[in-house]
Amino acid sequence: MSGSAMDYDVLIIGAGMSGLAAGIRLAYFDKRVCILERHHRVGGLSSYYHRKGYDIDVGLHAMTNYVPKGVRLTPLPKLLRQLKLQPEDFDLRQQRMSVTRFPEKTLRFSNDFNLFVEEVNRNFPNQTDNFQKLVAAIRDYDELALDAKPLSAREVVGSYISDPLLVDMLFCPLMFYGSAQENDIEFGQFVIMFKGIYCEGFARPQIGIRQILDTLVKKYEGHGGTLRLRNGVQSLRVSNGRVEAAVLDSGEVLTAARIISSIGYIETLRLLPDYQPSRFPCDEGQMSLVESVLVLDKEPVELGYDTTITFYNGSERFSYRKPDQLVDVSSGVICCPNNFQLDKPLPEGMIRITNLANYGLWNALNEEEYKARKAVSLEQALEQVVKLIPDFRGSIVYSDVFTPKTIHRFTGHINGAVYGAPNKIKNGATHIENLFICGTDQGFLGIVGSMLSGISMANYHVLQKT
Ligand SMILES: Cc1cc2nc3c(=O)[nH]c(=O)nc-3n(C[C@H](O)[C@H](O)[C@H](O)COP(=O)(O)OP(=O)(O)OC[C@H]3O[C@@H](n4cnc5c(N)ncnc54)[C@H](O)[C@@H]3O)c2cc1C
């Protein structure tokens, strides 16, 4: 390749968490790297927007994998070391307490795993030994092996735990925070989520997702990386089984020795000339969400609600599947950003309600229906939620709802699928020699997971090979 200004060692498609983390690794090792992002802001699924004077986070309820300073071998400190960041850079505040609420039982959990073990033992005394054996198996499992054979977590967990209610209760938070599959999850992913949520725990930066995004961008640009917002990649030119150039929405052409794409596997293949779905059979992701954001005139704690996150399920069995209607409020997540151990109160009270939703049905509505159905969906979510937590409806001063259609519009993920396609490409390779996948469809999910994905793909496909 020539040394022209448009020629890079690596092009990264997408400035979400995974693309930014990959970029930092590469720029730190003096690679000429350029991140191309179609949106006018970084963050992708984990971003924010301003509305009516409020800063609203999109994809942050909580960061998983919180561990106190000094712990070294778990994912969060590993990723901080890889990115040459200090724990202070993320300014994380721990959760107070979260719960999983089913009609018959409630399990509390915090950032102290012993509490969760006590809760399981107290609520399911005949499962004590089984749960202990499951935890031992989880601790022994190498969830980061890039060549691991996919296993069904339902089958593995069911071979230890004989009470289906406990199985459902263990799965509920893990599926909401990381399953691309209906009613199941790959066991390696289950282990990642189990450790990240139950064994380690939840935290959030005092000011929310901007803390993480600003830190990553500053680090990346500080190492000399180029970030180009409003510069989507429209197609990739291929010759002799290699990408030879990326064509931007503007028509500009960039060349690079390697391309890392964080936009999803099928989404990436669609950039290739002559892409034929039948040659690359891969199920599209289906699991998407509606999120209702409620700004309150007081702190939720003043209304008697001090839980950080409530995962709820109102029916006998927990069903995690694409609903047949626009939204399914019978289960969901209630997150309260105020209820972390913050230094100072947030500017306003806030409650976020997240429910499973059907992209196709939302997408089929005309503009007027779409608006009306968002209002109905909000009413339905509120009605369900105030059966579980103090009625805060009288304190709402502003509400906003975003749908699978919004998620698709701002991130390009097919069907607005938050966790991407059900089958992951663990080693990040594609049939094109110099084109690799990171992020959602590589398989490490969530905020911490996607940063680890970007790091490991940059290490594996670029730094270890050059
Ligand atoms: C409502 C909601 C709540 C969530 N809550 C949590 C949570 O509490 N905790 C947690 O850990 N995770 C949470 N997540 C998940 C988390 O946000 C994601 O797993 C993570 O951000 C994924 O990052 P990524 O880099 O893999 O992908 P993305 O964020 O999707 O990044 C891909 C980027 O590529 C860009 N792009 C797409 N096509 C192109 C193109 N052709 N050219 C250039 N750029 C392109 C997109 O605009 C996007 O910025 C939540 C997500 C949502 C939607």
The ligand as an SDF file (V2000), in Angstrom:
LIG
                    3D

 53 58  0  0  0  0  0  0  0  0999 V2000
  -31.5910    0.1510   26.1960 C   0  0  0  0  0  0  0  0  0  0  0  0
  -30.2640   -0.4860   26.4170 C   0  0  0  0  0  0  0  0  0  0  0  0
  -29.8020   -0.6990   27.6980 C   0  0  0  0  0  0  0  0  0  0  0  0
  -28.5580   -1.3060   27.9260 C   0  0  0  0  0  0  0  0  0  0  0  0
  -28.1070   -1.4280   29.2050 N   0  0  0  0  0  0  0  0  0  0  0  0
  -26.8870   -1.9380   29.4400 C   0  0  0  0  0  0  0  0  0  0  0  0
  -26.3640   -1.9790   30.7480 C   0  0  0  0  0  0  0  0  0  0  0  0
  -27.0030   -1.5500   31.6930 O   0  0  0  0  0  0  0  0  0  0  0  0
  -25.1450   -2.5210   30.9520 N   0  0  0  0  0  0  0  0  0  0  0  0
  -24.3850   -3.0040   29.9160 C   0  0  0  0  0  0  0  0  0  0  0  0
  -23.2670   -3.4590   30.1560 O   0  0  0  0  0  0  0  0  0  0  0  0
  -24.8370   -2.9640   28.6390 N   0  0  0  0  0  0  0  0  0  0  0  0
  -26.0670   -2.4430   28.3820 C   0  0  0  0  0  0  0  0  0  0  0  0
  -26.5380   -2.3790   27.0950 N   0  0  0  0  0  0  0  0  0  0  0  0
  -25.7700   -3.0380   26.0280 C   0  0  0  0  0  0  0  0  0  0  0  0
  -24.5560   -2.2400   25.5890 C   0  0  0  0  0  0  0  0  0  0  0  0
  -24.9850   -0.9330   25.3320 O   0  0  0  0  0  0  0  0  0  0  0  0
  -23.9600   -2.8680   24.3240 C   0  0  0  0  0  0  0  0  0  0  0  0
  -23.7330   -4.2500   24.5370 O   0  0  0  0  0  0  0  0  0  0  0  0
  -22.6390   -2.2400   23.8780 C   0  0  0  0  0  0  0  0  0  0  0  0
  -22.6960   -0.8430   23.9530 O   0  0  0  0  0  0  0  0  0  0  0  0
  -22.3210   -2.7040   22.4720 C   0  0  0  0  0  0  0  0  0  0  0  0
  -21.2140   -2.0320   21.9450 O   0  0  0  0  0  0  0  0  0  0  0  0
  -20.6060   -2.4090   20.5170 P   0  0  0  0  0  0  0  0  0  0  0  0
  -19.3940   -1.6010   20.3340 O   0  0  0  0  0  0  0  0  0  0  0  0
  -20.4760   -3.8780   20.4000 O   0  0  0  0  0  0  0  0  0  0  0  0
  -21.7230   -2.0450   19.4320 O   0  0  0  0  0  0  0  0  0  0  0  0
  -22.4570   -0.6520   19.0440 P   0  0  0  0  0  0  0  0  0  0  0  0
  -22.6280    0.1730   20.2560 O   0  0  0  0  0  0  0  0  0  0  0  0
  -23.6570   -1.0370   18.2950 O   0  0  0  0  0  0  0  0  0  0  0  0
  -21.4220    0.0680   18.0810 O   0  0  0  0  0  0  0  0  0  0  0  0
  -21.4960   -0.0010   16.6780 C   0  0  0  0  0  0  0  0  0  0  0  0
  -21.3190    1.3850   16.0900 C   0  0  0  0  0  0  0  0  0  0  0  0
  -21.2290    1.2830   14.6780 O   0  0  0  0  0  0  0  0  0  0  0  0
  -21.9050    2.3870   14.0790 C   0  0  0  0  0  0  0  0  0  0  0  0
  -22.2220    1.9990   12.6970 N   0  0  0  0  0  0  0  0  0  0  0  0
  -23.1660    1.1320   12.2550 C   0  0  0  0  0  0  0  0  0  0  0  0
  -23.0970    0.9840   10.9250 N   0  0  0  0  0  0  0  0  0  0  0  0
  -22.0720    1.7750   10.5020 C   0  0  0  0  0  0  0  0  0  0  0  0
  -21.4700    2.0170    9.2330 C   0  0  0  0  0  0  0  0  0  0  0  0
  -21.8900    1.4050    8.1230 N   0  0  0  0  0  0  0  0  0  0  0  0
  -20.4410    2.8830    9.1650 N   0  0  0  0  0  0  0  0  0  0  0  0
  -19.9610    3.4940   10.2910 C   0  0  0  0  0  0  0  0  0  0  0  0
  -20.4870    3.2820   11.5130 N   0  0  0  0  0  0  0  0  0  0  0  0
  -21.5240    2.4230   11.6220 C   0  0  0  0  0  0  0  0  0  0  0  0
  -23.1050    2.5940   14.9610 C   0  0  0  0  0  0  0  0  0  0  0  0
  -23.6290    3.9100   14.8190 O   0  0  0  0  0  0  0  0  0  0  0  0
  -22.4940    2.3390   16.3530 C   0  0  0  0  0  0  0  0  0  0  0  0
  -22.0010    3.5320   16.9150 O   0  0  0  0  0  0  0  0  0  0  0  0
  -27.7670   -1.7440   26.8340 C   0  0  0  0  0  0  0  0  0  0  0  0
  -28.2230   -1.5080   25.5280 C   0  0  0  0  0  0  0  0  0  0  0  0
  -29.4520   -0.8760   25.3110 C   0  0  0  0  0  0  0  0  0  0  0  0
  -29.8830   -0.5980   23.9060 C   0  0  0  0  0  0  0  0  0  0  0  0
  1  2  1  0
  2  3  1  0
  2 52  2  0
  3  4  2  0
  4  5  1  0
  4 50  1  0
  5  6  2  0
  6  7  1  0
  6 13  1  0
  7  8  2  0
  7  9  1  0
  9 10  1  0
 10 11  2  0
 10 12  1  0
 12 13  2  0
 13 14  1  0
 14 15  1  0
 14 50  1  0
 15 16  1  0
 16 17  1  0
 16 18  1  0
 18 19  1  0
 18 20  1  0
 20 21  1  0
 20 22  1  0
 22 23  1  0
 23 24  1  0
 24 25  2  0
 24 26  1  0
 24 27  1  0
 27 28  1  0
 28 29  2  0
 28 30  1  0
 28 31  1  0
 31 32  1  0
 32 33  1  0
 33 34  1  0
 33 48  1  0
 34 35  1  0
 35 36  1  0
 35 46  1  0
 36 37  1  0
 36 45  1  0
 37 38  2  0
 38 39  1  0
 39 40  1  0
 39 45  2  0
 40 41  1  0
 40 42  2  0
 42 43  1  0
 43 44  2  0
 44 45  1  0
 46 47  1  0
 46 48  1  0
 48 49  1  0
 50 51  2  0
 51 52  1  0
 52 53  1  0
M  END
$$$$
